[in-house]
C-alpha cells in the first residue's frame, strides 16, 4: 500500500493491516518528501490502529519523528466508542506551547536600548537544564490546581492576561493528587524557567501584516516589537508522562488493547486509568500555563527596567498563549453528527475558526491566533483559525526538525552559529553556547514553506510575519 496525493496539499494511505482509518499528511510535495525520509510517516500509520479513532490519523506539514506518535500528529478518538487516550499522543513536555506579547515599542526603541534589554532578559530569565526558577515552591500546589490564575493571585501579571490564553490559562479536570512525589521534586524548583532544547524567548519585529482586520483584533501592527516565549512543563511534565506510561502498559492488557508500537500505550478515555492520566496531564498543563505566564511577567519587568518606565507603560500585552502538546475533550462533527472526542495534538496547535464558542469575545469574528515559531534566526508566523479546518481545528506548531540534534552539532559549532546570528544583527544570549548548534536554522524545515502548506490545506490563514531581533536560549 502506498501514499497517494488526494488534493493539492493532502496525502493519504488507505487502511490496511489492521488500520482503522486512513493515514493523512497535509504537506507540499517537498515537505511530503521530507516526511518520507524518516520514520514519521510509519508512525502516522501506527496511530491509525488506535481503538475508537475517527476520520484519519493526521499529520501537519512540520511532521517529524517522535516518541511513538509523530511530532505534528493529530488523532481524535470517540469516547463513546471505546476511544483511547495515549501519553505518547501528548508527549513528555506536557502543554509545551507559545505565548506572544505585543508592545508599544518600535524598531528605533529596540535599537536604542538593545543591549540593556538583552542584559535584563539575560538576568531575569532562568534557563538551561535543571536551572532554578523565578517563583517559589510555595506557589506550586495552587498552580497545579489553577494554572496561570494562581500566578495572577500573587501579583504576577494581571487577570486581563488570562483572556488571551487558551482555556483561560487553566486546564479543567486537573488532579494535582495524580502528580507523583518525584515529579514534584523535579519540577518544584523550575516554575518560571525557560528550560533548554528548543525552548526560547525571542524579541521579534512584525515585519509584514497580511490580514489587517485579524491583526488589529489580535493587537498586532507592522513595525511593532513583540516577544515570543516557547516553553512547557519542565521536569514535572516529563516525569508525569514517564509515570503514566508505566501505568499504561499493564492496563492495556486488562483492556485487551494492542497497538503496533509499545510507545503508543493507551487506555480507554472512559476508564480509571484514562481519567487518572487526564487529571495528571491537566495538572502538569497548569504548571506550563503558569510557567509561560510568569516568564511573560518577568519580560515586562525587563523591558520596563531597560527603558526606566513602569511595566504598564511598556504596553506589553498578550496576543495569545496556545499549547501544542495536549489531549483535549472536544465536540466535533463526524459523519454528520456531533461527537465528544479526545483530540490528541502533539506538536500541533489548536486553531479554532471564527464563531467558535471557546474564543474570547473580541476574537470571535476573526478566529483564534495560531502561533508558529520558526527556527532560531528565521521568521515566525501568526495565523488565524479557519472555519472549515479539516484536521479537528489543528495547525502546525513550528518549522519541524529535519536534522537530529547530534547531527546538527556535527554540522557546525555553537560558537560559529552564534557568530553568524550576531553578524545578521540578531542578539544572542545563550545558556550554553555549545548547544546553540542543536537549534541552528539548518536543523529545521523552512517555516515559510510550512505556513504556505498550512494555508493551502486550510489549516490556517496568514495574519503576520515576524522576524527575530534577539534571542535568549537555554
Secondary structure, DSSP 8 states (H G I E B T S, - for coil): ---EEEETTEEEE---TT-SSEEEEE--HHHHHHHHTSTHHHHHHHHTTSTTB-SEEEEEEEEE--SSS-EEEEEEEEGGGT-EE-GGGT-SSTT-EEEEEE-S-BHHHHHHHHHHHHHHHHHH-B-STT---SS-GGGHHHHHHHTHHHHHHTTSS-GGGGGGBGGGG--TT--GGGS-HHHHHHHTT-TTB--STT-EEEEEEEEEES-HHHHHHHT--TTBEEEEEEE--HHHHHHHHHHHHHHHHHHHHHTT---S-GGG--EETTSHHHHHHHHHHHHHHHHHHHHHHHHHHHHHHHHHHHHTS-TGGGT-EEEEEEESEEEEEEEEEETTEEEEEEEEEESEEE---TT-TTS-GGGTTT--EEEEB-STTS-EEEEE--TT-SSSSEEE-B--BSS-HHHHHHHS-HHHHHHHHHHTT-EEEES-TGGGGGG-GGGB--HHHHHHHHHHTTS-EEEEEEEEEEEEE-
